[in-house]
Amino acid sequence: MCRSIQPLFNINPPVTEDEVRAAALQFVRKVSGTRKPSKANEAAFLAAVDEISTATRTLLTSLESSAPPKDREEEAAKARARSAKRFGTP
């Protein structure tokens, strides 16, 4: 999985449209193998991002959880701690 794609379900504050689109963009970049498409492929690339954004939003609104929402700041702190342990503190 792409490390820059973060879990978007059951977090507080709720996910934004920009975060959903950013995740979709990362997915399309990974699958297509390109960071920026050529002019010939740009329309297909952007259409894929739009479709995946829509599917992601549909998924997120359909899921249910009995667990309390995770706190973004707390999760970010945990990620920083894992990174520091793995790569050392700069």
Backbone as JSON Lines, residues from 0, in Angstrom:
{"i":0,"aa":"M","n":[0.85,-1.18,0.0],"ca":[0.0,0.0,0.0],"c":[0.89,1.24,0.0]}
{"i":1,"aa":"C","n":[0.44,2.24,-0.64],"ca":[1.16,3.5,-0.71],"c":[1.21,4.12,0.69]}
{"i":2,"aa":"R","n":[2.38,4.46,1.18],"ca":[2.49,4.96,2.55],"c":[1.83,6.3,2.75]}
{"i":3,"aa":"S","n":[1.67,7.07,1.69],"ca":[1.07,8.4,1.86],"c":[-0.45,8.36,1.89]}
{"i":4,"aa":"I","n":[-1.06,7.22,1.61],"ca":[-2.51,7.1,1.7],"c":[-2.85,6.74,3.14]}
{"i":5,"aa":"Q","n":[-3.61,7.59,3.79],"ca":[-3.95,7.42,5.19],"c":[-5.37,6.86,5.32]}
{"i":6,"aa":"P","n":[-5.63,6.11,6.41],"ca":[-7.0,5.66,6.65],"c":[-7.93,6.87,6.77]}
{"i":7,"aa":"L","n":[-9.08,6.79,6.14],"ca":[-10.02,7.9,6.12],"c":[-11.31,7.61,6.87]}
{"i":8,"aa":"F","n":[-11.48,6.4,7.33],"ca":[-12.73,6.02,7.99],"c":[-12.6,6.12,9.51]}
{"i":9,"aa":"N","n":[-13.65,6.59,10.13],"ca":[-13.79,6.63,11.58],"c":[-12.69,7.46,12.26]}
{"i":10,"aa":"I","n":[-12.48,8.66,11.73],"ca":[-11.52,9.59,12.34],"c":[-12.24,10.88,12.7]}
{"i":11,"aa":"N","n":[-11.66,11.57,13.65],"ca":[-12.25,12.81,14.12],"c":[-11.21,13.91,14.07]}
{"i":12,"aa":"P","n":[-11.41,15.02,13.41],"ca":[-12.6,15.43,12.68],"c":[-12.77,14.62,11.4]}
{"i":13,"aa":"P","n":[-13.99,14.55,10.9],"ca":[-14.28,13.74,9.71],"c":[-13.45,14.15,8.5]}
{"i":14,"aa":"V","n":[-13.32,13.19,7.6],"ca":[-12.53,13.39,6.39],"c":[-13.15,14.48,5.51]}
{"i":15,"aa":"T","n":[-12.29,15.2,4.79],"ca":[-12.76,16.25,3.88],"c":[-12.72,15.76,2.44]}
{"i":16,"aa":"E","n":[-13.39,16.48,1.57],"ca":[-13.37,16.14,0.14],"c":[-11.95,16.21,-0.41]}
{"i":17,"aa":"D","n":[-11.16,17.17,0.06],"ca":[-9.78,17.3,-0.4],"c":[-8.96,16.07,-0.03]}
{"i":18,"aa":"E","n":[-9.19,15.51,1.15],"ca":[-8.46,14.32,1.57],"c":[-8.87,13.1,0.74]}
{"i":19,"aa":"V","n":[-10.16,13.0,0.44],"ca":[-10.63,11.9,-0.41],"c":[-10.0,12.01,-1.79]}
{"i":20,"aa":"R","n":[-9.99,13.2,-2.36],"ca":[-9.41,13.4,-3.69],"c":[-7.9,13.14,-3.68]}
{"i":21,"aa":"A","n":[-7.21,13.56,-2.64],"ca":[-5.77,13.32,-2.54],"c":[-5.47,11.82,-2.49]}
{"i":22,"aa":"A","n":[-6.28,11.08,-1.75],"ca":[-6.09,9.63,-1.69],"c":[-6.35,8.99,-3.05]}
{"i":23,"aa":"A","n":[-7.39,9.45,-3.73],"ca":[-7.7,8.93,-5.07],"c":[-6.57,9.25,-6.04]}
{"i":24,"aa":"L","n":[-6.04,10.45,-5.96],"ca":[-4.93,10.84,-6.83],"c":[-3.71,9.95,-6.58]}
{"i":25,"aa":"Q","n":[-3.39,9.7,-5.31],"ca":[-2.26,8.83,-4.99],"c":[-2.48,7.44,-5.55]}
{"i":26,"aa":"F","n":[-3.7,6.93,-5.44],"ca":[-4.02,5.61,-5.95],"c":[-3.82,5.55,-7.47]}
{"i":27,"aa":"V","n":[-4.35,6.54,-8.17],"ca":[-4.23,6.56,-9.64],"c":[-2.76,6.7,-10.05]}
{"i":28,"aa":"R","n":[-2.0,7.52,-9.34],"ca":[-0.57,7.65,-9.63],"c":[0.14,6.31,-9.46]}
{"i":29,"aa":"K","n":[-0.19,5.61,-8.4],"ca":[0.45,4.32,-8.12],"c":[0.1,3.3,-9.19]}
{"i":30,"aa":"V","n":[-1.18,3.2,-9.5],"ca":[-1.64,2.22,-10.48],"c":[-1.11,2.53,-11.88]}
{"i":31,"aa":"S","n":[-1.11,3.81,-12.27],"ca":[-0.69,4.18,-13.62],"c":[0.83,4.22,-13.75]}
{"i":32,"aa":"G","n":[1.52,4.34,-12.61],"ca":[2.97,4.4,-12.67],"c":[3.51,5.76,-13.08]}
{"i":33,"aa":"T","n":[2.67,6.77,-13.02],"ca":[3.11,8.11,-13.4],"c":[2.61,9.14,-12.41]}
{"i":34,"aa":"R","n":[3.44,10.12,-12.15],"ca":[3.05,11.19,-11.23],"c":[2.21,12.23,-11.95]}
{"i":35,"aa":"K","n":[2.57,12.52,-13.19],"ca":[1.84,13.51,-13.99],"c":[1.65,12.9,-15.38]}
{"i":36,"aa":"P","n":[0.41,12.75,-15.82],"ca":[0.18,12.12,-17.12],"c":[0.55,13.05,-18.28]}
{"i":37,"aa":"S","n":[0.78,12.44,-19.43],"ca":[1.01,13.22,-20.64],"c":[-0.31,13.89,-21.03]}
{"i":38,"aa":"K","n":[-0.23,14.87,-21.93],"ca":[-1.45,15.56,-22.39],"c":[-2.44,14.57,-22.99]}
{"i":39,"aa":"A","n":[-1.92,13.54,-23.69],"ca":[-2.78,12.56,-24.33],"c":[-3.55,11.72,-23.3]}
{"i":40,"aa":"N","n":[-2.97,11.52,-22.12],"ca":[-3.6,10.68,-21.09],"c":[-4.23,11.48,-19.96]}
{"i":41,"aa":"E","n":[-4.13,12.79,-20.0],"ca":[-4.6,13.61,-18.9],"c":[-6.1,13.45,-18.62]}
{"i":42,"aa":"A","n":[-6.92,13.41,-19.65],"ca":[-8.37,13.28,-19.46],"c":[-8.72,11.95,-18.8]}
{"i":43,"aa":"A","n":[-8.1,10.88,-19.25],"ca":[-8.37,9.56,-18.66],"c":[-7.89,9.51,-17.21]}
{"i":44,"aa":"F","n":[-6.74,10.11,-16.95],"ca":[-6.16,10.16,-15.61],"c":[-7.1,10.9,-14.65]}
{"i":45,"aa":"L","n":[-7.55,12.08,-15.05],"ca":[-8.44,12.88,-14.2],"c":[-9.81,12.24,-14.03]}
{"i":46,"aa":"A","n":[-10.29,11.58,-15.08],"ca":[-11.57,10.87,-14.98],"c":[-11.46,9.73,-13.96]}
{"i":47,"aa":"A","n":[-10.33,9.04,-13.97],"ca":[-10.12,7.96,-13.01],"c":[-10.08,8.51,-11.58]}
{"i":48,"aa":"V","n":[-9.41,9.63,-11.39],"ca":[-9.36,10.26,-10.06],"c":[-10.78,10.61,-9.6]}
{"i":49,"aa":"D","n":[-11.58,11.18,-10.48],"ca":[-12.96,11.55,-10.13],"c":[-13.79,10.32,-9.76]}
{"i":50,"aa":"E","n":[-13.67,9.25,-10.54],"ca":[-14.44,8.03,-10.28],"c":[-14.03,7.39,-8.96]}
{"i":51,"aa":"I","n":[-12.74,7.35,-8.7],"ca":[-12.26,6.75,-7.45],"c":[-12.65,7.61,-6.26]}
{"i":52,"aa":"S","n":[-12.62,8.93,-6.42],"ca":[-13.08,9.82,-5.35],"c":[-14.54,9.55,-5.01]}
{"i":53,"aa":"T","n":[-15.36,9.39,-6.03],"ca":[-16.78,9.11,-5.82],"c":[-16.97,7.76,-5.13]}
{"i":54,"aa":"A","n":[-16.26,6.75,-5.59],"ca":[-16.36,5.42,-4.99],"c":[-15.89,5.44,-3.54]}
{"i":55,"aa":"T","n":[-14.83,6.18,-3.28],"ca":[-14.31,6.28,-1.92],"c":[-15.31,6.96,-1.0]}
{"i":56,"aa":"R","n":[-15.88,8.06,-1.46],"ca":[-16.88,8.77,-0.66],"c":[-18.08,7.86,-0.39]}
{"i":57,"aa":"T","n":[-18.54,7.11,-1.39],"ca":[-19.64,6.17,-1.22],"c":[-19.29,5.12,-0.17]}
{"i":58,"aa":"L","n":[-18.1,4.58,-0.26],"ca":[-17.65,3.58,0.7],"c":[-17.63,4.16,2.11]}
{"i":59,"aa":"L","n":[-17.03,5.32,2.28],"ca":[-16.9,5.91,3.6],"c":[-18.25,6.23,4.24]}
{"i":60,"aa":"T","n":[-19.21,6.65,3.44],"ca":[-20.54,6.96,4.0],"c":[-21.35,5.7,4.27]}
{"i":61,"aa":"S","n":[-20.98,4.58,3.64],"ca":[-21.7,3.32,3.84],"c":[-21.18,2.5,5.02]}
{"i":62,"aa":"L","n":[-19.94,2.7,5.4],"ca":[-19.36,1.91,6.48],"c":[-19.92,2.32,7.83]}
{"i":63,"aa":"E","n":[-20.0,1.35,8.73],"ca":[-20.45,1.59,10.09],"c":[-19.41,1.04,11.04]}
{"i":64,"aa":"S","n":[-19.3,1.66,12.2],"ca":[-18.36,1.21,13.2],"c":[-18.93,1.42,14.59]}
{"i":65,"aa":"S","n":[-18.7,0.46,15.47],"ca":[-19.12,0.62,16.86],"c":[-17.96,1.18,17.69]}
{"i":66,"aa":"A","n":[-16.78,1.25,17.1],"ca":[-15.61,1.8,17.8],"c":[-15.68,3.32,17.82]}
{"i":67,"aa":"P","n":[-15.14,3.93,18.86],"ca":[-15.11,5.39,18.88],"c":[-14.16,5.91,17.81]}
{"i":68,"aa":"P","n":[-14.43,7.09,17.26],"ca":[-13.54,7.64,16.22],"c":[-12.13,7.86,16.76]}
{"i":69,"aa":"K","n":[-11.16,7.63,15.9],"ca":[-9.76,7.87,16.26],"c":[-9.47,9.36,16.15]}
{"i":70,"aa":"D","n":[-8.61,9.83,17.02],"ca":[-8.21,11.23,17.01],"c":[-7.04,11.42,16.04]}
{"i":71,"aa":"R","n":[-7.17,12.37,15.12],"ca":[-6.12,12.6,14.11],"c":[-4.77,12.93,14.74]}
{"i":72,"aa":"E","n":[-4.77,13.81,15.72],"ca":[-3.51,14.23,16.35],"c":[-2.83,13.06,17.04]}
{"i":73,"aa":"E","n":[-3.62,12.25,17.71],"ca":[-3.08,11.09,18.41],"c":[-2.49,10.09,17.41]}
{"i":74,"aa":"E","n":[-3.2,9.85,16.31],"ca":[-2.72,8.94,15.28],"c":[-1.46,9.47,14.61]}
{"i":75,"aa":"A","n":[-1.39,10.78,14.38],"ca":[-0.2,11.39,13.79],"c":[1.0,11.25,14.72]}
{"i":76,"aa":"A","n":[0.77,11.41,16.01],"ca":[1.86,11.26,16.98],"c":[2.37,9.82,16.99]}
{"i":77,"aa":"K","n":[1.47,8.85,16.91],"ca":[1.87,7.45,16.84],"c":[2.7,7.18,15.58]}
{"i":78,"aa":"A","n":[2.27,7.76,14.46],"ca":[3.0,7.58,13.2],"c":[4.4,8.19,13.29]}
{"i":79,"aa":"R","n":[4.51,9.37,13.9],"ca":[5.83,9.99,14.07],"c":[6.73,9.13,14.96]}
{"i":80,"aa":"A","n":[6.15,8.55,16.0],"ca":[6.93,7.69,16.89],"c":[7.41,6.44,16.15]}
{"i":81,"aa":"R","n":[6.54,5.84,15.33],"ca":[6.95,4.67,14.54],"c":[8.05,5.04,13.57]}
{"i":82,"aa":"S","n":[7.93,6.19,12.95],"ca":[8.94,6.66,11.99],"c":[10.27,6.9,12.67]}
{"i":83,"aa":"A","n":[10.22,7.54,13.84],"ca":[11.46,7.81,14.57],"c":[12.14,6.51,14.99]}
{"i":84,"aa":"K","n":[11.35,5.52,15.38],"ca":[11.91,4.23,15.77],"c":[12.52,3.52,14.56]}
{"i":85,"aa":"R","n":[11.84,3.62,13.43],"ca":[12.3,2.93,12.23],"c":[13.51,3.61,11.59]}
{"i":86,"aa":"F","n":[13.47,4.93,11.48],"ca":[14.51,5.65,10.75],"c":[15.46,6.43,11.65]}
{"i":87,"aa":"G","n":[15.18,6.48,12.93],"ca":[16.01,7.27,13.83],"c":[15.55,8.72,13.83]}
{"i":88,"aa":"T","n":[15.87,9.41,14.89],"ca":[15.47,10.81,15.01],"c":[16.47,11.69,14.29]}
{"i":89,"aa":"P","n":[15.99,12.63,13.44],"ca":[16.94,13.48,12.7],"c":[17.69,14.44,13.6]}
